[in-house]
Structure formats: structure tokens, C-alpha cells
Amino acid sequence: MDPVSIALAFFLKNPSLTVSTVDKAMAPRAIDMTKMQESLADLSKEVLLCYHKTARFHAVDVLAVPWTRESQYGAEKSIVLRIHYAGIGAVNRYEMTVAVMGKQDKVRATVVSDSAVIPYNKKCALEDWTGA
């Protein structure tokens, strides 16, 4: 029996495991605000892992400072980043363009584009203003 058939048979016999596995995979990751302040790479990793928990960070490019749409979010400052990363198998390479915004002691992000096949987690804590 092939691995897909084995997995399908297992999950059909144990549907509650399927739901809990999906819930666990989609659960938002905790944000480490102190790490986000250490360097651009650390900020980018935290943003990436919030949206894609299993991704592997490779590099980041600064595309714009400030983001032209920051006022729509009430931000005082912003930066647009292109984050280069690999998926869980590390074979496929992806790019995520994200605007990271700040006001007072809070931060939030919004995904501008993402080339990954698997959609980014819209339950990321950075989708709303998050403080230290």
C-alpha cells in the first residue's frame, strides 16, 4: 500500500486526529518582540514564522521605506520587505513581500504578496497591532 493510502486510511479511522492536526498547524505562533528589535534578519524571521510556521528563512531585501499605504493602517513608520525562504522540504524557494508597520510601541504586518503554494496563516498575531 502506498504512503498516501496508508495516511488516508489512518485519518479516516481517526477523524478527530485530523481536526486536531489541522488546528495545531494553523494555530498562531507566539511573537518574540525582543527578537524583532535585534536586527532586520531577526525581524524578518519572526514575521515569516508568524505567517509560515515551517518555513526556513534565507534572506531579506528592503524594497521601500516608508510604505506608501501606511496611513491606511494608522502607522507612524513602515518598511516593505521581500523575504526569501524555503518550504518544509527546503526544495522549493519562495518570496513573501510584507509591509511591517509601527506606531508607539506596537507593530503589525500585512502581506502584500506571497509566492508559496500553501497560503499564509491569516491568524498571525501580526495581522493586528501587537505590543511588547
Order of alpha helices (4+ residues) and beta strands (2+ residues): alpha-alpha-alpha-alpha-beta-beta-beta-beta-beta
